[in-house]
C-alpha cells in the first residue's frame, strides 16, 4: 500500500486525563492528552505539559500531582478544564475532590480511576516539560472493578486525536496482548 507524507504532527490516539495540582491551597485541574506509563517497578507515569500552562508551577512547588481518568460522560467538564487556565479561573469547584496520603495531589471523585503521584523527575523540553511521577496510590470506583481488575469498557475513557482535535471513546476488544501473536511465532 502506498504511503503519503502527512507531516510531523501527532498522530497517535492519546488517553485523555485530568492532571491535578494544588495551587495556593486550592485544587486545580487541566485536561491533558500527553500521558503514558513509563515504568513498572516502581510504577511511574509521565505527563508532557506545555510550559505556558499554570499546572507545572503547582507540580514543581508541591512535588506531587494526580492523574485522573474521566469517563465520556465527563466530556464537557473535562474539555472546560482544557479551555480555561487556573491562573485566571478557579477550577477547584468543578469537581468533588479527595486526597490520598500525599495530601497535595487533589484527585477527582467523579473520575472512575485516579492516581496520586510523587514527582520523581522533570525533563525540560523545548516547549514542554515531561513530569515523571511515581504512582503512590491508585483508586477505582467499585463499579469499574471486575475480577479484581479495572474493566476499561466500564470506565468508558476518552481519547484525543491530533491534529483534528477530536475526542473518541474506547472501541471493541481486538485481542489479548502477549497472547494474540503466539500463533505467528516461529518454532524454536
N, C-alpha and C positions, 0 to 999 in steps of 0.2 A: 504494500500500500504506500502511495506517495505521501510525503510529509511536507507541510508548509511551515515556513518560519513564522512564528506568531509573536515574536518579541521576547523580552526578558522579564516580563512582569510575573506575577504569581498565579500559578495555575493548578495548585493542589488544594482540594477542598480542606478546609480547616475547621476544627471544632470551635464553637463559639462559647466563650466563658465570660464570667464577670469577675474581674480581679478586685479584691477588696483591700483597702488600707485604712489606717486610722490617720485622719488629718485634723489637727487642732482639737483633739478629743472627740471627733465625730467620725462615723463610718463614711467612707467614700468608695464608690464602685465605678469601674469603667468596663465597657464591653471590649472584648479582645478576641481576635481570631488567631493570633500567632502564639500558640501554646502547645507544648508537647512534653511527653515523658522523656527523660534523658538519662535515668539511672535506676537500677532496680534495688540495690542494697548498699546504702540506704535508699529508699525511694525518693527520687527527685523529679522535679518538673521545671521547665523553663518557659518564660514568657518574654517575648520581644515587644518592648513598649517604646513608642516614639518619645524622644527626649523632650518634645514640646508639651507633653501631657503633664497634668498635675500629679498623677498617681506615682511616678518614680520618686518624687520628693518624699512621699509617705513611706515607701518601701525602704529608701535609704535611711530615713530618720529612725524608723522603728525596727528595721532589720527583720520584718515579718510582712506577710501578705497572705491573702486567701485566694483560692481558685474555686469558683462556684459554677456548676454546670446547670444552666437554666433549661427548662423544658420548652417545647414550642409554644405552649400557652402563655409563656412569659415574654414572647417576642416584642411586644410594644414597650414594656418596661426595660427590656434588655437593650433595644435599639436606642431608647431615650438616654440610657447611660453612656452610649457611644456618641450621642449628638451634643450633649452639654458637658462643659468642663466643671470639675469640682472646685476650680479656682473661683468660679463665678456663680455656681449653683449648689445649693445644699442637697445632696443626694442621700443624706442619712435617713430620710423618711420614706424613700421609695420602697424599701423592703423592711420586713421584720428581721432583725439581726440577732445573732448569738455569738459567743466567743468560746473557744476551747482553752487549752492550757496556756497558750502563748499570751492571751489577753489583749493583744494589739493587732490581731488579724480578724476583723469582723467577717462573719460568714452570713449567708442569706438563708433564712429559714424556709422560704418558698422554693429554693432550688433543691431538686431531689438528691443531688450529690454535691458535697462541699469538701474542701481540703484546707487545712491551715498549714502554712509553710514558714519555715525559718530560712531567711536569706543565707545562702552558702557562698555565693559568688555573683558578681555582676561583671558583665563584659561590655565595655563601651564599643559601639559600632559607629559608623559614620552618621546615621540618623536616628538610631535606636540604641537602647541598652537591653541586653539579654540578662534577665534576672533569673538565677537558678536557685530554687528553693528546695530544701528537704521537707517532704511531707511528714509532719509530726502527728497529724490527726486527720482521718478521713471519715466522713459521716454520710449516711444514706438513709432516706426515708424507708420505713418498713415496707411500704407497698411497691418498692422497686427492687426488693431483695427476693431472689428465687434460688432455692437450693444453696443458700449461703453466699451467693454472688450477686453482683449488680446485674439486673436484667435491663439491658440498654433499650430495647423497644419500649419498656415501661417508663424509662427515663424520658424518652422522646426528645433527645438532644437536638440542638441546632448546629448547622454547618454553614460556613461562609465560603463563597467562591469569589475570586477576584480575577480579572478586573471588572467583571459585570456587577459586583457588589450585590449579590443576591443571597438570601438565606434559604436553606434546604433542611429537610428532616431526614432521618435515617431510612435507608431503603430496605430491601429484602435481604435475608440471610443468604449469602452466596456460597459458603463453605466454611470449613473449620481450619484455622491456622495450625501449622505444624502437623497437618494430617492430610489435607486435600492433595498435596503433591507427592505423597508416598508412592502412588502407582507409577509416577514418571521417573522415579529414581533408578539409576542403572544398578544391575545386580553387582554384588561385590564378590 
